Amino acid sequence: MADFKDKVVYQIYPKSFQDSNGDGVGDLQGILERLDYLKELGVSYLWLTPVFPSPQKDNGYDVTDYCAIDPRFGIMEDMEKLIQESGKRGMGLMLDMVFNHTSTTHTWFQKALAGEKEYQDYYIFQEGSPQKAPTNWQSKFGGPSWEYVPSLGKWYLHLFDVTQADLNWDNPKVREELKKVVLFWKKKGIRGFRFDVVNLISKPKKFEDDQEGDGRRFYSDGPHVHEYLRELVRDTGIEDMVTVGEMSSTHLEDCIQYSTSNPEEKELSMCFNFHHLKVDYKGGDKWALMEPDRMALKRLFEDWQLGMQRGNGWNALFWCNHDQPRIVSRLGDEGRYWRESAKMLAAAIHLMRGTPYIYQGEEIGMTNPHFRQISQYRDVESLNYYRILLDRGKTKEEALSVLAARSRDNGRTPMQWSPEERGGFTKGTPWIEMADNCRAIHVKGQREDKDSIYSFYKELIRLRKEKPVISEGSIAFLEKENPDVLAYKRQLGEEELVVVNNLTGREVVMSVPVLKAGTGARYEKLLGNYEGCKADEGRMELRPYETVVLEKRGIRADAILPV
Ligand code: TEU
């Protein structure tokens, strides 16, 4: 069994982490320079988003060659050194395997285009008239998900950009090719993998129009997905490595199956799902703004935490990644309670049942960059949707305000290392602008400060390693009907933690029955983001965005309440 329950994974978006050669693009040498910082933070695994050769239409998620390094990030020797140097510091590298699709510049696709039947079978080509796509499915980035190739008289499927052609996993040759890729990196000393949208790999036998939606119900957690994953894991012998699947529009029962600990049915160590990050999508539409629905957020956490516990599955816990706006801008407060809210959000996630992921910059409370012009955006999805929003009748200002809240570029601005110009990220011109607050929010200012967001994350990571109740304990939810508070109890034998989070910027009073005198238990504050803790007989007063973690210190006849 891979050990991942008491560990924390740190996600690096290499393009925006650290530039070493002044070209404005982060690189592998840059990551090497920052390994000591990551060691000090205490994380155990580093997940690198794709650094393989790519035309970068989708920032590396459009891969041309899975077994090489894109020159903009460095050379293979840099990767080998990174594996070695991370290992010396007790950290393992995880690579991002984009196996649902390749770039259309991949030789396989090029050969398919040149008419080689063998390679056409690597992808999902369908005969058809140029006037009518095989189905009405929509691409995740906007527009149709089929592209017509006149020279072949066929359409190919692309669930993402038109330059990202979906692979045909029903073809055993494709599965063999991808196993070779995993083995190549395993041999190099990679310690784990993140599999991109891996629950989309199995498409239905028959392609039909979706009368209700964009087609996703036909291919999300598709017909052979579990079988194909089991085969990949078995044939590459990665059962004992840390593996995480990114699951798009997934289902609980499937995630239980993906992450089951049963060795006979081994698929992955854990799953990302995104349901909790859609609670501010109006009518489920990412591009329609709405205040976050906190009750929905709580219910989703409850369903997934309790469901995965029941089924013995394992969650990847996260708020942020390179596709998401910054969480402090989204569910916290960028102003007065910036520090408090960033810490509360961290505690809320890190102390649940699962393995936490930290996305670069989250540990210092990085915010959205507040871009004001379309020229500041780089992401293909944002650029497409800007046009779509205008076509739908939005004004430029309206469309820009939607992007400022929802664009994936919100999470992609360069890491803020120091108050110098360009945040210590590069000596050149960054490929995407820095956030406007980069002189105020940076690693340098927080590293030595015991009260900083950074120090709080460090403490959460340390506690997880130290306390089995966090890594192994069971979870139960408290205060279920209160939309303002996310509260839960963790338990392992005699060990017990009560975690209480005020999700609002207001003072909130809540009842905590476990704290009632007469229950015989005694609790002490283990962690929080304010001085002390306002608790009284079975009742707590929470300050704006307050988080309090109480630890049971044993049973006493003269039970006293927390300090
Ligand atoms: O993302 C999958 C995915 O579906 C989303 O998170 C996507 O960004 C969202 O639907 C857009 O609204 C993964 C990668 O994380 C992402 O960066 C890639 O663009 C995508 O797959 C395609 O490889």
Residues whose N, C-alpha, C, O or C-beta is under 5 A from the ligand:
A	BS01	TEU	D58 Y61 K140 F160 D196 V197 S248 D323
